[in-house]
Amino acid sequence: MSKKLRKAAIALAAVITVSANGITAGAFDSPWAKPTEKNTAAADSVQTSTASEESGIHLSRKSVEMTKGEKVSIKLTGAEGTVKWTVSDKNIFTYSGGIITAKGAGKGTLTAEYKGKKYKCTVTVSEKIDDFGADIYSLKLKKGGTGTVKINTAGKQVMVMSDNANVCSLKCSALIDGCFDLTVTAKANGSCNIVVYDVNNTKDKFTVKLTVSEQTGTDKSRPDTAKTIGAQMGAKAQQKTETDADDTSDYIDEVIRLCNEERESAGLAPLKKSDSLTDSAAVRVGEIPNKFSHTRPDGSSCFTAITEKSKTSGENIAAGHEDPEQVVDGWMNSPGHRANILNPDFTEIGVGYNENGNYWVQLFIG
């Protein structure tokens, strides 16, 4: 990086650093962000434990993530005879002879009907990313909203910056297999350029255009309570006041509502709120500020906090998200987290929230 560019960077903001335990510096508002290297899957953000599947009829895949043009196989294991396959949207993917073919970006459902019973697989398709590029190059957000851009570094050491720190803040996920998620939070009306460039060759770069507009009108898909929660969270971010028990309960219920909204869109049954799981999530959300991991401070698995019996269980954790919409957005834009939220085997959910650092925990069982 040239001395001139380096001075300009320092004048704008400091580079966001990443702690050794893998938590990105989500609490910082900065136009600069840098992904942290990580050689394994995002085990610090999502965990699923599944008991041995009972013998019987089941899909070989219950969810699949693909890029446009990719093909994957799927079968209804244990079925003998005719199986009826239904595709929810052929613009997203097609199915023929046991093969799913990704056609266009979006999310849909493949349904296998056998002897009067339906088995569903959620199919998520994204656009291909260039060798060094993003999945999208134009992003439109409402003030206060968030969006995610998937970045492929192609093995380069990269830096991300916004040319207007007043319009947005940026956060990076861990770097996995040369890719990371860039979360953009809209702070004020206007537009800016988010530039991703090679640290060792600043001429090698690309730009994502961000446009932010004032939120107008009423969101008819959300009840008044959701708008009240958003207003409460905004006040807390500005005044840094403590969240009382009623507010915490509202946030928990809103996270569950948003997750069930996502499940409904995927054709899945809603999750039932479990008081026992919520108590367990409250225990876990008190532990993760000291150890942000699916391993508890005593060295045991996160699932030892669950007191209910189950065949399968899962946990999502997060830090730095200021309200239910932000944290569910973040989870849904991460393959591992989304797999837990949209897992058809899960039937119950518990949520924990800790306002000191905005820590969140989801526990699932089925």
Salt bridges, closest charged atoms under 4 A:
ASP44 OD2 - LYS38 NZ 3.75
GLU53 OE2 - HIS58 ND1 3.75
GLU53 OE2 - LYS62 NZ 3.88
GLU54 OE2 - LYS311 NZ 2.44
GLU65 OE2 - ARG338 NH2 2.68
ASP181 OD1 - LYS150 NZ 3.25
ASP204 OD2 - LYS156 NZ 2.86
ASP219 OD2 - ARG222 NE 3.27
ASP224 OD1 - LYS227 NZ 3.16
ASP247 OD2 - LYS236 NZ 3.06
ASP253 OD1 - LYS273 NZ 2.84
GLU254 OE2 - ARG222 NH1 3.88
GLU254 OE1 - ARG257 NE 2.95
GLU261 OE2 - ARG257 NH1 3.35
GLU262 OE1 - LYS107 NZ 3.66
GLU287 OE1 - ARG284 NH1 2.82
GLU287 OE2 - ARG296 NH2 2.73
GLU315 OE2 - ARG284 NE 2.74
GLU315 OE1 - HIS294 ND1 2.40
GLU325 OE2 - ARG222 NH2 2.87
ASP345 OD2 - LYS62 NZ 2.47
